[in-house]
Amino acid sequence: MDTLNNLELFEALFEAAPEGILVLDDQGAVKRANATAEWVFGYTAEKIRQKNIDDLVPGLWAKIHKNQKGSNKDSALEKIENSTSTWGNKVDGSQFPLEVKWAFKTIDDKRFVLVFVRDITAEELMGRELRSKETKNKALLEAIPDMMFILNLKGDFIDVHIPEHNETFISGAGIIGTNIKKLFHPNLYRDLYDCFENTAKTKENQKAEFRVDKNGLKDYEIRFVPMNNHNIMGIVREITAAKQAENKLRQEKNKLQHYLDTAASMFVVINKDGTIELVNKKTCEVLGYEQEELIGKEWFKTCLPKDEQKPVRNVFERIIHGEIPLEEYYENHVITKQGKKPLIRWRNAILTDDSGQVAATLSSGIDITTQKQTEEELRASAAKNHALLEAIPDHILVVNAKGKYLDFYEPNDPGHVYLPKEQVVGRNMKDLLPQDLYVKLKRTIDQTLKTKENHKVEYALARNGELRQYETSIVYLQKDQVLAMARDITEKKKAAKDLNIRNRALDAAGNGILIVDAQKPDQPIIYCNDAFQKITGYSKDEVLGKNCRFLQNDDRDQEAVAIMQSAIAKGKGCQVELRNYKKDGTLFWNQLTITPVHDEAGKPTHFIGVQNDVTDRKQDEQLKDEVRQILELATKNKPLREIAIEIINGIETYVEECCASILLLKKESGTLHILMAPNVPKAFSEGIEGLEIGPKKGSCGTAAFLKKEIIVEDVANDPLWEAYKNLAQQSGIKACWSLPIYSSIGDVLGTFAVYGKRKGKPKKKELEIVKDMARLTGLAIEHHVVKQDLEISQKKLEEYANTLELKVSERTKELRETVKKLVEANLRSREQTALAKASEQKARTNYEIFSAIAKNFPKGIIIVFNANMEIVYIEGEELQRIDLKKADFEGKQIDDIDIFSERRMGRIKSDIEKTLSGKHLSFEIEFGTEIYAVNSAPMYAQKDAVWALFVYSNITEQKQVEIEIRNTLQKEKELSELKSRFVSMASHEFRTPLSAILSSAILIEKQNTPDKAEKRLKYIDQIKTNVRNLVVILNDFLSLGKLEEGKIISQPESFDLLLMTRSLVEEITADKKEVQQIVLHHQGNSTSVFLDPKLMRHILINLLSNAMKYSKENTTITLTIIWEDNTVSVRIKDEGMGIPKAEQEHLFERFFRARNAENIQGTGLGLHIVKQYTELMGGTVSFTSEEGKGTTFTLDFPIG
């Protein structure tokens, strides 16, 4: 490959690019586009070549044209230094963010532009979400007016937040680490401190009020909120003004009460929160309550009917907040204790505190129920007729039998029909209307008077130079009079016409379109077009009135469904891809775009859904994944049957209602044998096992015999299946498509067959997929055979060595003769030179375009190797980025390049050999800190692969994002599992001792006589025991949390271990079972150690408690302490149930419980904490155990 002008190379480079590439002429028209560009914009190859760049990326051509003015005009390609981020248009009209680069190229005096595009939707969404979260968190803290702090369970300040410009009773400086007792002494602020302790104990929110004398007395409210098992949040708010207002209101109340009780009107004082502060006797008489029944109650809920509570309260709150002025009078109903609803007219006033802030309202009212009823009756009677006429938009005329207008009513909007009333009444129709219209209306009036039935007339009438459409209803009135109601229907006619045009346009659309009514229950479908019916198979009658969810069948647990539901609930639009099902049950992938239609108030009235069947694209994506997995299996030398099952699964997923088989041909006997047919009915598989190939041997036997594909649409009536149609019918097989499986040299290796459960032939796309799978199967079989042959060949290598020299000599002679013939052929080829020159110019042009693409191949490198492992071509943007030069590689063999290790060289050579053998490789490699996706393809000269094309694409950023997302998901999963296990276990372990404490407390209450003292002591001991159990559980939880946070460190000191152990044994004896015995032994002269006494105490209590808990009554627990030269050993031996051998390796894991201990109370944390504490003190813990006989734990520590 000296000139590298082969078009196949550049076509491969162009199509293999990971970014979209567009070639534009000097007018911005798209002349070429690679497959990535077609996928990015959603167009087919043919459609995208009909587009201008501004159709795809609006406004881009202006930028390119502006930049083009300063570019040079020579044929050298300019570097890609022009780039921008903008928005692109997909084929469905949706927009998406793009990164665009471009460069210029002049070829044969023609100007071309190379445009590189990349979809950056994922990066854009991720950045937007991170910025939104950061802004929200910052705004939340700035908006909080209260002082906040965090305490640990001891009361130490861990963190504090004091809002700017807020005066507080403490300073944030130096408060961290200070205990709450130093700021609030318990003797002075007992309520506050009790509130803190209750929160720490009960893990429930608590509230208290206190007063501080700092620059004057001020009142505060504090709330304690538990955050977790370690910390408590405190929130402090000043309430001085509220307290002062409360006192002021109480004083005003006492002054008013005497006057109010003597008044004849109702008086009510309502606080800002809507509670009743004061009522007089008249109010109590009207409502039927005593004063004490009303004071403190919520006025609106207690004294107003339900239908008036919300609107009246809304007005009240807006007045309180100063949003609207106070109305002097206001009327509303109240509801009495007896259920009556008198109407009250209120006169209102505002009560304020010393600072001028609204504190309450004062309302005086009188009962106007009777007066209002009388007024309403008179008003309704007077307005009824007027309202009726006002509601009618028509012109109403009274006409006699001779056509004379006797009366005329003109609506508020007279429209275009008649003259003013004074110019109409008393005149005849024939004087005011055109002759033809007069005749038409007079005939209808005569018919109405004769039949006494109503009639309608539609007509056109010119008014003010405009032709209007009208409808007049003629109604019989009396013997010689009719009532004529004329209505302008011009707009109605026009709307009907427009609606008809729109409906026809929607019906003609290629996409399925649905309209649902958002105002009706369950949002029913009110319209669907013809394309929707064609896509789904449902008729209009089957669709209208239903909710769209019927298309999902029972497959509703989809992320896309949740996205749709959320968007619809918010009245917003969205675009999703989801699985839908046709009427016949067939799955199809639906790309659905939902758009809301809002009324003038912004409320959604309808949703429009536009469907696009993207099943083919989805299936293609799935198929690509299947093919990639199959190729990976082959490259990893996986067993042939494992590869075959993947191929079968792939075709059965893609082709509906089918099963598939792979049969291998045994050449010696000419018979077919099953390699893989997992879902073919067993009886059918057994029936075709060992099938002879030949004519009329079914689809498979015939395909292998004739070496061509055999498509049988109906096996029951096809002569090829005469001998097998009964077997097929019994197995439910209606059709069969069989293809021979070829080797690389065209030999038949077997057959690939697809059996259909329905009659019919494959679609074009399905047949292509079946052929691809058959070719993949051939590669896998041949790879398998080659592997076997290679093993056999190694054994025969010595035999071939003896005859090799002779064969080489003969082959050399043949080659010389071939060379001689080639020379002769070369002489004859001169005659064809003239014919080749015309093609040469075209090849040169294409070479320059594709050479430019290769040179600027974004974030990648393109390399071409020949069969001698020599780099004949290397190009790409990545070379410059990683500081490599083209000249250092081109023309050199792999072995001469020193940047590759021996292992890397071997791998590259192997990949080149595989590619030259006809294989397409796809894998990933690391080079330094970068990660590259590698794709290879053989390149042919005539029929032989002489070059290997390798395309390296830098995917480092994608891999980093993928790893971050995977790590985040894994952490979330682990945290979720840990939380679930913790909550489940904690709720169970706390419930048992708390229930026992409650039961004992109840029994103590009942055993309250002097003679029951002994029983009361028994129950008190039970309470103490269960409290100790609770303390152990809590200590386990607290210890685990501190260990996880790294807050526990060993603080060694000298102490007497033997003395501590004896004390613990006495202390823990109260919890041992009857007849259980704890025996303490010690060996050695010393009893002192230099360890952490708190950690050691926790370890011993845990191990001794376990020994008692898991041992039966009448057993002995032995605790032995042995002092040696530099170490001390502690052994605790029990005669309990023991630990199953299979579970012993998990014993020190957190939350682990052995299967034989699941019914015994425990958290699964104790031994995990024992191991952690032991290692913190530099010690080790081990154990021996036998199920049913007991367990011995051994602790070894350095003495000092």
VENDA-V641146 format. One record per residue. N is the residue number from 1. OMEGA is omega as a letter, one per 40 degrees, with the letter a starting at -180 (* if undefined). D_FIRST is the distance of its C-alpha to the first C-alpha in Angstrom with 2 decimals. Layout:
n->{N N}
omega->{OMEGA OMEGA}
d_first->{D_FIRST D_FIRST}
This chain:
n->{1 2 3 4 5 6 7 8 9 10 11 12 13 14 15 16 17 18 19 20 21 22 23 24 25 26 27 28 29 30 31 32 33 34 35 36 37 38 39 40 41 42 43 44 45 46 47 48 49 50 51 52 53 54 55 56 57 58 59 60 61 62 63 64 65 66 67 68 69 70 71 72 73 74 75 76 77 78 79 80 81 82 83 84 85 86 87 88 89 90 91 92 93 94 95 96 97 98 99 100 101 102 103 104 105 106 107 108 109 110 111 112 113 114 115 116 117 118 119 120 121 122 123 124 125 126 127 128 129 130 131 132 133 134 135 136 137 138 139 140 141 142 143 144 145 146 147 148 149 150 151 152 153 154 155 156 157 158 159 160 161 162 163 164 165 166 167 168 169 170 171 172 173 174 175 176 177 178 179 180 181 182 183 184 185 186 187 188 189 190 191 192 193 194 195 196 197 198 199 200 201 202 203 204 205 206 207 208 209 210 211 212 213 214 215 216 217 218 219 220 221 222 223 224 225 226 227 228 229 230 231 232 233 234 235 236 237 238 239 240 241 242 243 244 245 246 247 248 249 250 251 252 253 254 255 256 257 258 259 260 261 262 263 264 265 266 267 268 269 270 271 272 273 274 275 276 277 278 279 280 281 282 283 284 285 286 287 288 289 290 291 292 293 294 295 296 297 298 299 300 301 302 303 304 305 306 307 308 309 310 311 312 313 314 315 316 317 318 319 320 321 322 323 324 325 326 327 328 329 330 331 332 333 334 335 336 337 338 339 340 341 342 343 344 345 346 347 348 349 350 351 352 353 354 355 356 357 358 359 360 361 362 363 364 365 366 367 368 369 370 371 372 373 374 375 376 377 378 379 380 381 382 383 384 385 386 387 388 389 390 391 392 393 394 395 396 397 398 399 400 401 402 403 404 405 406 407 408 409 410 411 412 413 414 415 416 417 418 419 420 421 422 423 424 425 426 427 428 429 430 431 432 433 434 435 436 437 438 439 440 441 442 443 444 445 446 447 448 449 450 451 452 453 454 455 456 457 458 459 460 461 462 463 464 465 466 467 468 469 470 471 472 473 474 475 476 477 478 479 480 481 482 483 484 485 486 487 488 489 490 491 492 493 494 495 496 497 498 499 500 501 502 503 504 505 506 507 508 509 510 511 512 513 514 515 516 517 518 519 520 521 522 523 524 525 526 527 528 529 530 531 532 533 534 535 536 537 538 539 540 541 542 543 544 545 546 547 548 549 550 551 552 553 554 555 556 557 558 559 560 561 562 563 564 565 566 567 568 569 570 571 572 573 574 575 576 577 578 579 580 581 582 583 584 585 586 587 588 589 590 591 592 593 594 595 596 597 598 599 600 601 602 603 604 605 606 607 608 609 610 611 612 613 614 615 616 617 618 619 620 621 622 623 624 625 626 627 628 629 630 631 632 633 634 635 636 637 638 639 640 641 642 643 644 645 646 647 648 649 650 651 652 653 654 655 656 657 658 659 660 661 662 663 664 665 666 667 668 669 670 671 672 673 674 675 676 677 678 679 680 681 682 683 684 685 686 687 688 689 690 691 692 693 694 695 696 697 698 699 700 701 702 703 704 705 706 707 708 709 710 711 712 713 714 715 716 717 718 719 720 721 722 723 724 725 726 727 728 729 730 731 732 733 734 735 736 737 738 739 740 741 742 743 744 745 746 747 748 749 750 751 752 753 754 755 756 757 758 759 760 761 762 763 764 765 766 767 768 769 770 771 772 773 774 775 776 777 778 779 780 781 782 783 784 785 786 787 788 789 790 791 792 793 794 795 796 797 798 799 800 801 802 803 804 805 806 807 808 809 810 811 812 813 814 815 816 817 818 819 820 821 822 823 824 825 826 827 828 829 830 831 832 833 834 835 836 837 838 839 840 841 842 843 844 845 846 847 848 849 850 851 852 853 854 855 856 857 858 859 860 861 862 863 864 865 866 867 868 869 870 871 872 873 874 875 876 877 878 879 880 881 882 883 884 885 886 887 888 889 890 891 892 893 894 895 896 897 898 899 900 901 902 903 904 905 906 907 908 909 910 911 912 913 914 915 916 917 918 919 920 921 922 923 924 925 926 927 928 929 930 931 932 933 934 935 936 937 938 939 940 941 942 943 944 945 946 947 948 949 950 951 952 953 954 955 956 957 958 959 960 961 962 963 964 965 966 967 968 969 970 971 972 973 974 975 976 977 978 979 980 981 982 983 984 985 986 987 988 989 990 991 992 993 994 995 996 997 998 999 1000 1001 1002 1003 1004 1005 1006 1007 1008 1009 1010 1011 1012 1013 1014 1015 1016 1017 1018 1019 1020 1021 1022 1023 1024 1025 1026 1027 1028 1029 1030 1031 1032 1033 1034 1035 1036 1037 1038 1039 1040 1041 1042 1043 1044 1045 1046 1047 1048 1049 1050 1051 1052 1053 1054 1055 1056 1057 1058 1059 1060 1061 1062 1063 1064 1065 1066 1067 1068 1069 1070 1071 1072 1073 1074 1075 1076 1077 1078 1079 1080 1081 1082 1083 1084 1085 1086 1087 1088 1089 1090 1091 1092 1093 1094 1095 1096 1097 1098 1099 1100 1101 1102 1103 1104 1105 1106 1107 1108 1109 1110 1111 1112 1113 1114 1115 1116 1117 1118 1119 1120 1121 1122 1123 1124 1125 1126 1127 1128 1129 1130 1131 1132 1133 1134 1135 1136 1137 1138 1139 1140 1141 1142 1143 1144 1145 1146 1147 1148 1149 1150 1151 1152 1153 1154 1155 1156 1157 1158 1159 1160 1161 1162 1163 1164 1165 1166 1167 1168 1169 1170 1171 1172 1173 1174 1175 1176 1177 1178 1179 1180 1181 1182 1183 1184 1185 1186 1187 1188 1189 1190 1191 1192 1193 1194 1195 1196 1197 1198 1199 1200}
omega->{a a i a a a a i a i i i a a a a i i i i i i a i a i a i a i i i i a i i i a a a i a i a a a a i i a i a i i a a a i a a i i a a i a a a a a a a a a a a i i i i a a i i a a i i i a a i a a i a a i a i i i a a i a a i i a i i i a i a i i a a a i a a a i a a i i a a a a a a a a a a a a a a a i a i i i i a i a i i i a a i i a i i i i i a i i a a i a a a i i a i a i a a a a a a a a a a i i i a i i i a a a i i i a i i i a a i i a a a i a i i i i i a i i i a a a i i i i a i i a a a a i i i i i i a i i i a a a a a a a a a a a i i i i i i a i i a i i a i a i i a a i i i a a i a i a a i a a i i i a a a a a i i a a i a a a a i i i i a i i a a i a i i i i a i i a i i i i a i a i i a i i a i a i a i a i a i a a i i i i a i i a i a i a a a a i a i i i a a i a a a a a a a i i i i a a a a a i a a i a i a a i a i a i a i a a a i a i a a a i i a a i a a i a a a a i a a i a a i i a a a a i i i i a i i a a a i i i i i i a i a i i i i a i a i a i i i i a i a i a a a i i i i a a i a a a i i a i i i i a i i a a i i i i a a i i i a i i i a a a a i i i a i i i i a a a i i a a a a i i i a a a a i i i a a a i a a i a a i a i a i i i i a i a a i i a a i i i a i a i i a i a a i a i i i a i a i a i i i a i a a a a a i a i i i i a i a a a a i i i i i i a i i i a i i a i i i a a i i i i a a i i a a i i i a a a a i a a a i i i a i i a i a i a a a a a a a a i a i a a i a a a a i i a a i a a i i a i i i a a a a i a i a a a i a i i i a a a a a a a i a a a a a i i i a i a i a a a a i a i i i a i a i i i i i a i i a i a a i i i i i a i a a i a i a i i i i i i i i i i a a a i i a i i i a i i i a i i a a a a a a a a a a i a i i i a i i i a i i i i i i i i i i i i a a i i a a a i a a i a a a i i a i i i a i a i i i a a a i a i a i i a i i i a i a a i a i i a i a a i a a a i i a a a a a a i a i a a a a a a a i i a a i i i a i a i i i i a i i i a i a i a i i i i a i a i a i a i a i i i a i a a a i a i i i i i i i a a a a i a i i a a i a a i i i a i i i a i a i a i a a a a a a a a i a i a a a i i i i a a a i i a i i a a a i a a a a a i i i i a i i i i i a a i i i i i i a i i i a a a i a a i a a a a a i i i a i a i a a a i i a i i a a i a a a a a a a a i i a i a a i i i i a a i a i i a i a a i a i i a a i a a i i i a i a a i i i i i a i a i a i a i i a a a i i i i i a i i a a a a i a a a a a a a a i a i a i i a a i a a i a i a a a a a i i i a a a a a i i i a i i i i i a i a i a i a i i a i i a i a a *}
d_first->{0.00 3.84 6.00 5.44 8.38 8.69 12.35 12.55 10.84 13.44 16.15 15.76 15.97 18.92 20.78 20.33 22.04 25.45 27.14 27.91 25.95 27.65 26.46 29.68 30.67 33.26 36.10 34.93 34.01 31.33 28.47 26.03 26.63 24.76 26.53 27.94 29.61 31.09 32.48 33.89 35.89 36.59 35.39 33.43 30.30 32.48 35.36 33.50 32.05 35.72 36.57 36.96 36.05 39.82 40.34 38.09 38.89 42.21 42.57 38.95 38.29 41.24 39.74 36.32 38.09 40.25 37.32 35.40 38.17 37.33 33.55 31.82 30.66 27.54 24.03 23.11 23.31 26.47 26.66 28.19 31.68 33.58 34.74 37.84 39.51 41.08 41.95 39.99 41.41 40.42 40.88 44.29 45.53 45.48 44.27 42.19 41.08 37.61 35.61 33.81 31.35 29.97 28.07 27.88 25.14 25.81 23.54 24.98 28.34 28.39 29.13 27.50 28.47 26.36 28.91 28.36 31.28 32.50 35.68 38.02 41.00 41.32 41.42 43.90 46.24 46.25 47.10 49.79 51.43 51.56 53.11 55.64 56.78 57.20 59.28 61.49 62.29 63.19 65.34 67.14 68.35 69.45 71.38 73.50 76.90 78.11 78.00 75.93 75.64 74.40 76.64 76.08 78.63 80.80 81.15 78.96 77.12 73.31 72.26 74.12 73.36 75.99 75.31 75.48 78.82 80.63 83.68 83.85 86.41 83.94 81.29 77.70 77.75 78.34 78.89 75.90 77.31 80.89 82.72 84.18 87.62 87.73 87.19 89.31 92.06 92.82 96.56 96.09 93.21 93.90 92.53 89.24 88.79 89.84 87.23 84.50 85.68 85.86 82.27 81.13 83.17 82.65 79.16 80.60 80.88 84.16 85.87 88.71 90.50 91.89 93.46 92.66 94.94 92.59 93.65 95.89 95.84 92.66 91.77 88.40 86.79 84.36 82.12 80.56 77.46 75.91 72.15 71.45 73.21 73.14 73.71 76.01 75.52 78.55 78.89 81.80 83.13 86.23 88.81 91.71 91.88 91.81 94.64 96.72 96.22 97.29 100.52 101.25 100.86 103.20 105.86 105.50 105.83 109.22 110.59 109.57 110.60 114.36 113.96 111.40 113.53 116.35 114.23 114.38 110.64 107.73 106.07 102.73 100.79 97.10 94.89 91.37 89.97 92.06 94.73 98.43 100.22 103.62 105.48 109.10 111.65 111.19 107.47 108.41 110.99 108.49 105.71 108.07 106.91 108.68 107.44 106.05 104.01 102.14 101.77 98.24 96.89 93.96 95.70 93.09 92.58 96.30 98.07 95.72 94.69 91.11 90.00 91.21 90.13 86.61 87.37 90.52 88.78 85.93 88.49 90.27 87.11 86.06 89.58 89.49 86.14 87.41 84.93 87.73 91.37 94.22 95.88 99.66 100.09 97.89 98.71 97.39 98.74 99.69 100.17 103.39 103.88 105.42 102.32 103.82 101.75 103.98 102.46 102.99 102.89 101.86 102.54 100.10 100.00 97.60 98.72 97.00 97.10 98.12 94.69 94.79 92.24 92.91 94.50 95.89 97.34 101.00 101.68 105.07 105.33 107.73 107.55 107.03 106.25 109.25 108.97 105.26 105.80 108.45 106.23 103.29 105.39 106.74 103.34 101.67 104.43 104.18 100.39 99.75 100.34 98.74 95.59 95.41 95.47 93.06 90.57 90.53 88.08 89.75 92.41 95.56 98.21 101.48 102.13 105.24 105.48 105.92 102.69 104.37 102.69 105.23 103.13 99.68 97.63 94.67 92.04 90.81 87.82 89.49 86.24 86.60 89.13 92.69 94.92 96.92 99.57 102.50 100.97 100.43 103.49 106.27 104.11 102.94 99.36 99.56 100.24 97.10 94.48 92.94 94.91 92.26 91.69 95.46 95.96 93.16 94.56 98.22 97.44 95.80 98.79 101.22 99.25 99.25 103.03 103.59 101.41 101.60 97.89 95.12 92.73 89.60 88.58 85.24 85.16 83.53 85.58 84.76 85.77 85.17 82.80 80.62 80.65 81.20 81.31 84.44 85.88 89.68 91.46 95.04 97.29 100.89 103.33 106.83 108.77 107.80 105.06 101.35 98.95 95.80 92.78 90.10 86.60 83.68 80.67 78.30 75.95 76.15 75.15 72.31 71.09 71.27 69.24 66.61 66.49 65.98 63.07 61.47 61.97 60.36 57.38 57.07 57.39 54.57 52.16 49.12 49.68 52.64 55.42 58.46 61.43 63.78 67.19 67.20 70.99 71.92 72.07 68.82 66.98 67.00 64.51 66.17 63.30 60.11 58.08 56.79 53.23 54.71 56.59 53.50 51.41 54.17 56.09 59.38 61.82 63.58 66.81 65.15 63.59 66.15 68.47 66.18 64.32 60.51 60.37 60.94 57.22 56.48 58.72 59.33 55.90 57.29 56.22 53.14 52.29 51.73 55.32 56.74 54.82 56.25 59.76 59.68 58.49 61.08 63.83 63.06 62.86 59.22 56.07 52.98 49.75 48.95 47.01 49.25 49.77 52.14 53.47 54.19 57.52 56.25 55.18 51.44 49.62 47.70 46.22 48.06 46.83 50.30 51.21 54.93 56.71 60.42 62.94 65.74 69.24 70.89 71.79 68.19 68.85 66.26 67.77 64.78 61.21 58.51 55.70 52.48 50.50 46.85 45.69 42.48 42.58 39.19 37.53 39.44 38.62 34.90 35.13 37.06 34.64 31.64 33.70 34.56 30.97 29.99 33.01 32.22 28.66 30.19 32.72 30.15 28.10 31.48 32.33 35.42 37.61 36.67 40.00 39.44 36.11 37.82 40.70 38.38 36.71 40.22 41.47 38.59 39.24 43.02 42.81 40.77 42.71 46.43 49.18 47.06 46.40 43.47 42.89 40.18 41.24 39.60 39.79 41.44 40.15 43.01 45.68 43.75 45.12 43.87 44.80 44.75 42.19 43.15 45.58 47.49 49.13 49.67 53.45 54.42 56.37 53.42 51.03 53.53 54.02 50.38 49.66 48.81 48.34 47.53 44.69 45.71 46.90 49.33 48.53 48.12 44.85 43.12 44.32 43.47 39.99 39.09 40.70 39.20 35.79 35.95 37.27 41.05 42.65 46.44 48.27 51.75 52.01 55.78 55.53 52.34 52.91 49.97 52.03 55.38 55.74 54.59 55.88 59.01 56.98 54.68 57.72 59.40 56.25 55.95 52.67 52.60 48.96 45.95 42.22 40.40 36.72 35.37 33.10 30.08 27.99 24.19 24.98 27.65 30.76 33.61 34.37 37.22 38.18 38.03 41.22 42.81 46.60 48.23 51.79 52.05 51.46 48.46 44.81 42.01 40.90 37.43 36.29 38.05 36.46 32.95 33.90 35.40 32.23 30.16 32.71 32.65 28.86 29.41 32.23 30.08 27.56 30.57 32.30 29.29 28.70 32.40 32.36 29.37 31.28 34.38 32.62 31.09 34.63 35.87 33.04 33.97 37.46 36.29 33.87 36.59 37.41 33.83 33.59 36.19 34.43 30.83 30.97 32.30 29.67 26.87 28.55 28.81 25.19 24.18 26.37 24.87 21.32 22.67 24.19 21.02 19.15 22.15 21.93 18.28 19.39 22.21 20.09 17.89 21.22 22.31 19.25 20.61 23.29 20.94 19.46 22.37 21.84 18.23 19.34 21.28 18.41 16.21 18.77 18.83 15.07 15.36 18.34 16.82 13.81 16.52 18.64 16.20 14.90 18.64 19.19 16.65 18.22 21.62 20.98 24.59 25.55 22.15 18.70 15.30 12.81 9.45 9.35 7.61 10.40 11.48 12.62 10.52 10.24 7.00 9.03 12.81 15.44 18.93 22.63 23.46 21.79 24.59 27.25 26.71 26.32 22.80 20.65 16.94 16.89 18.38 15.46 12.03 10.83 13.66 14.30 16.72 19.58 19.42 20.04 23.84 24.45 23.89 26.77 26.52 27.39 24.74 22.03 23.25 23.20 19.61 18.46 20.67 19.34 15.68 17.05 19.14 16.44 14.21 17.58 17.83 19.96 20.16 21.60 23.93 25.80 27.14 26.88 28.85 27.62 30.72 32.97 30.32 29.39 26.07 25.37 22.02 20.42 17.37 15.80 13.50 10.75 10.90 9.54 13.09 15.14 13.15 11.80 8.49 7.96 11.14 12.21 15.27 17.73 20.58 23.74 26.78 29.78 32.20 34.82 34.83 35.27 38.12 39.85 39.42 40.92 43.78 44.63 44.54 46.72 49.14 49.50 50.08 52.74 54.42 54.48 56.01 58.57 59.50 60.01 62.01 64.15 64.89 65.88 67.97 69.86 70.56 71.77 73.73 75.57 76.63 77.69 79.73 81.42 83.10 85.07 85.85 87.31 89.41 90.66 91.59 93.43 95.36 96.31 97.67 99.68 101.12 102.24 104.03 105.60 107.60 111.04 112.55 112.48 108.70 107.80 106.34 103.97 102.93 102.02 99.94 97.97 97.58 96.08 93.65 92.65 92.16 90.02 87.74 87.56 86.37 83.74 82.59 82.47 80.30 77.88 77.79 77.29 74.33 72.72 73.48 72.29 68.99 68.38 69.20 67.06 64.05 64.66 65.20 68.75 70.54 70.82 73.09 76.27 77.97 81.64 84.24 86.25 88.15 85.82 88.64 90.88 88.15 87.46 91.14 91.43 88.42 89.83 93.13 91.40 89.16 91.93 93.07 89.95 90.04 91.08 94.49 95.15 91.77 92.24 90.21 90.86 89.90 89.51 88.56 88.14 88.24 90.44 88.53 88.21 86.42 82.68 80.51 78.47 78.24 81.43 80.23 77.02 78.93 81.56 78.93 77.29 80.64 81.87 78.67 78.73 82.50 82.33 79.58 81.63 84.67 82.75 80.93 83.98 86.90 90.57 92.49 89.53 89.20 86.61 86.41 85.23 84.94 84.29 83.62 83.60 81.97 81.15 78.54 77.85 79.71 78.89 80.05 80.07 81.04 81.67 82.66 83.63 81.78 79.32 76.39 72.68 70.58 68.27 65.16 65.74 66.67 63.18 63.47 67.01 66.28 63.95 65.44 67.13 66.86 69.84 70.24 70.87 74.41 75.31 74.12 77.72 79.03 78.94 76.21 73.26 70.72 70.48 73.13 71.28 68.12 70.33 72.14 68.88 67.77 71.21 71.38 68.04 69.09 72.03 69.86 71.05 69.63 70.70 70.44 72.20 73.11 74.12 75.10 75.57 79.28 80.51 79.58 77.31 77.55 75.77 75.56 75.09 74.55 75.04 75.44 79.08 78.68}
